[in-house]
Amino acid sequence: MTPPDPKPTFSLVGQMLRTPEEITRVLNSLLVRSEPIVADLGAGRLPFWSRVRFIDPQHAYIIIELSTDEEANKALLARSRAIFHAEPGGWRVEFAAADPKPTRPHEGTAGIRLRFPEIVAGHRRRVDERAEVPQQRELRCIVDEAGPMPFDGTIANVSKGGIGFLQYDPAISLEPGTMLQGCRIEAPDGESIVVDMEVRYSQMITLADGRQVQSSGCRFANISAEETARIEKLFALKP
């Protein structure tokens, strides 16, 4: 186990962390601060609350505490993977971990063992100007249209750098780092633009009408200067 950093810091700068060293540093910070981590296991109806208890990047696993909700423990152990998030000091830290199993007797107090995360995502307040979509003007987005399983979503706001809130079916879960291929954003006047996007973070939200949807922040990937200009024009962003 890597010893916890006594002075944890979050140097995420809105990036995806992929090396074991970077991921260990962030997980150690969550451990030292005893930060709650949460996974949504039931479309907003069954949250799993826990804390990181042990980190072993060399043997590629972590241990988290059991939830106080036994149903949530059973739901997590029945899944192949889950997305966890924490919100320390103004950041939203998110990671996916797979293969949950009960801890073994020699591993101390009962907990849940998972594979070491492959990616940790960090998100903070965006610096790009955002164009809010007027309430009467709903923008449709055909997500991952060029991928294996396209689905419909709606756009809440957009900037030159990416989508602020892409809202979609709560049964769908997009992990940080997921690449969405050929997403078609359609405006009411018939104009559209097709872009690739990388998921930065996801969370369940409740809309004003009481409906729950998944909401993801996404970054435009491999976007050209011409496509950036089209986005500026389509969404009336300042050049």
C-alpha positions in Angstrom: 0.0 0.0 0.0 1.2 3.5 -0.8 1.4 5.6 2.4 -1.1 8.5 2.4 0.2 11.9 1.5 0.1 14.0 4.8 -0.5 17.1 2.8 -2.9 16.0 0.0 -3.5 18.3 -2.9 -5.8 18.2 -6.0 -3.8 19.2 -9.0 -6.3 18.0 -11.5 -6.7 21.2 -13.6 -9.9 19.7 -15.2 -7.9 16.8 -16.7 -8.2 13.1 -16.9 -5.5 11.3 -14.8 -4.4 8.0 -16.2 -1.1 7.0 -14.6 -1.2 4.9 -11.4 1.0 7.5 -9.7 -1.5 10.4 -10.4 -4.5 8.3 -9.5 -2.9 7.1 -6.3 -2.2 10.7 -5.3 -5.9 11.6 -5.6 -7.2 8.5 -4.0 -4.8 9.0 -1.1 -6.1 12.5 -0.7 -9.7 11.2 -0.4 -8.5 8.6 2.1 -6.6 11.1 4.3 -9.4 13.6 4.3 -12.0 10.8 4.9 -14.0 12.2 2.1 -17.3 10.5 1.4 -17.6 8.8 -2.0 -20.9 8.2 -3.6 -22.2 5.8 -6.3 -25.7 6.0 -7.8 -26.9 2.4 -8.1 -30.6 2.9 -8.9 -31.3 5.9 -11.2 -31.1 8.3 -8.2 -33.1 6.0 -5.9 -30.3 4.0 -4.3 -27.2 6.0 -3.5 -24.2 4.0 -2.1 -22.2 6.1 0.4 -18.7 5.0 1.5 -15.1 6.1 2.0 -11.8 4.9 0.6 -10.1 2.6 3.2 -7.1 1.1 1.4 -5.2 1.6 -1.8 -2.7 -0.8 -3.5 -1.7 0.4 -6.9 1.0 -2.3 -7.2 -1.5 -5.1 -6.8 -4.1 -3.1 -8.6 -7.0 -2.9 -6.1 -8.6 -0.6 -3.6 -10.9 -1.3 -0.6 -13.8 0.9 0.4 -16.0 0.8 3.5 -19.4 -0.9 3.5 -22.4 1.4 3.2 -24.7 1.6 6.2 -27.5 0.7 3.8 -27.4 -3.1 3.3 -29.5 -2.9 0.2 -26.9 -0.6 -1.3 -24.1 -3.0 -0.4 -26.0 -5.8 -2.2 -26.7 -3.7 -5.2 -23.0 -2.7 -5.6 -21.8 -6.3 -5.2 -24.3 -7.4 -7.9 -22.8 -5.0 -10.4 -19.7 -5.5 -12.6 -18.6 -1.9 -12.1 -19.7 1.4 -10.6 -18.9 5.1 -11.0 -18.0 6.9 -7.7 -17.7 10.6 -7.1 -16.5 12.9 -4.3 -16.6 16.7 -3.9 -13.5 17.8 -1.9 -12.7 21.5 -1.7 -14.6 22.8 -4.8 -13.6 19.8 -7.0 -15.8 17.0 -8.4 -13.6 13.9 -8.5 -15.0 10.9 -10.4 -13.7 7.4 -11.1 -15.0 4.0 -12.1 -14.0 0.8 -10.4 -14.8 -2.7 -11.5 -15.2 -6.2 -10.1 -16.6 -5.5 -6.6 -16.1 -8.3 -4.1 -16.4 -8.7 -0.3 -13.1 -8.3 1.5 -11.3 -11.4 2.7 -10.9 -12.2 6.4 -7.2 -11.2 6.5 -8.0 -7.8 5.0 -9.5 -6.5 8.3 -12.9 -5.1 8.9 -15.5 -6.1 6.3 -15.5 -3.9 3.3 -15.6 -4.1 -0.5 -12.6 -4.7 -2.7 -12.5 -3.3 -6.3 -10.1 -3.1 -9.1 -7.8 -0.1 -9.1 -9.4 2.7 -11.3 -8.0 3.2 -14.7 -9.0 6.9 -14.9 -9.7 9.7 -12.4 -11.5 12.8 -13.7 -11.5 16.2 -12.0 -13.9 19.0 -12.8 -14.1 22.6 -11.6 -15.9 25.8 -12.7 -15.4 26.2 -16.4 -13.6 29.3 -17.8 -15.2 29.3 -21.3 -18.2 31.5 -21.8 -21.4 29.4 -22.0 -24.4 30.1 -24.1 -27.5 29.1 -22.2 -30.2 27.4 -24.3 -33.5 29.3 -23.9 -36.1 27.2 -22.2 -38.4 27.2 -25.3 -35.5 26.1 -27.5 -34.5 22.5 -26.8 -31.5 21.3 -28.7 -31.5 17.6 -29.6 -28.2 15.7 -29.6 -27.9 12.3 -31.2 -25.1 11.0 -28.9 -22.5 8.5 -30.2 -24.3 8.5 -33.6 -21.1 7.0 -35.2 -20.6 4.6 -32.3 -22.2 1.2 -31.6 -25.2 2.3 -29.4 -26.4 5.9 -30.3 -29.1 7.5 -28.1 -30.9 10.8 -27.8 -30.0 13.6 -25.4 -30.8 17.2 -24.9 -28.3 20.1 -24.5 -28.7 22.5 -21.5 -25.7 24.8 -22.5 -22.6 24.8 -24.6 -19.3 26.6 -24.8 -16.5 26.7 -27.4 -14.8 24.0 -25.4 -17.7 21.5 -24.9 -21.1 20.7 -23.6 -22.0 22.0 -20.2 -24.9 19.6 -19.5 -25.8 16.8 -21.8 -29.0 15.3 -20.4 -30.2 11.8 -21.2 -31.9 8.6 -20.0 -31.1 7.9 -16.3 -30.7 4.2 -17.2 -27.6 5.1 -19.2 -24.3 5.6 -17.4 -21.3 7.3 -19.1 -18.0 6.9 -17.4 -15.3 9.7 -17.4 -13.0 9.2 -20.3 -15.7 7.7 -22.6 -15.3 8.8 -26.2 -18.6 9.6 -28.0 -18.2 9.4 -31.7 -20.0 11.6 -34.3 -22.4 13.3 -31.9 -25.0 15.3 -34.0 -26.2 18.5 -32.3 -29.4 19.7 -34.0 -30.8 23.3 -33.9 -34.5 24.0 -34.4 -33.8 25.8 -37.7 -32.5 22.5 -39.2 -28.8 23.4 -39.0 -26.6 20.8 -37.2 -23.0 20.1 -36.4 -21.3 16.7 -35.8 -18.5 16.5 -33.3 -16.7 13.9 -31.2 -16.9 14.4 -27.4 -15.1 13.0 -24.4 -17.1 12.6 -21.2 -15.5 14.5 -18.3 -18.0 13.8 -15.5 -21.5 12.5 -14.9 -24.2 12.9 -12.3 -27.9 12.3 -11.6 -29.9 15.5 -11.5 -33.6 16.3 -10.8 -35.3 18.6 -13.3 -37.8 21.3 -12.4 -40.7 19.0 -13.4 -39.4 16.3 -11.0 -38.0 14.0 -13.6 -34.5 12.6 -13.0 -32.0 12.4 -15.8 -28.3 11.7 -16.1 -26.2 14.8 -16.8 -22.7 14.8 -18.2 -20.1 17.5 -18.9 -18.3 16.8 -22.2 -15.2 18.2 -24.0 -15.2 18.5 -27.7 -12.4 16.3 -29.1 -10.3 16.8 -32.2 -12.2 19.9 -33.2 -11.0 22.0 -36.1 -10.9 25.8 -36.3 -13.7 25.6 -38.9 -15.9 23.5 -36.5 -15.1 25.9 -33.7 -16.3 28.8 -35.9 -19.5 27.0 -36.7 -20.2 26.3 -33.0 -19.6 30.0 -32.3 -22.1 31.0 -35.0 -24.7 28.3 -34.2 -24.8 29.1 -30.5 -24.1 32.9 -30.8 -20.8 32.7 -28.8 -18.4 35.6 -28.9 -15.3 34.9 -31.1 
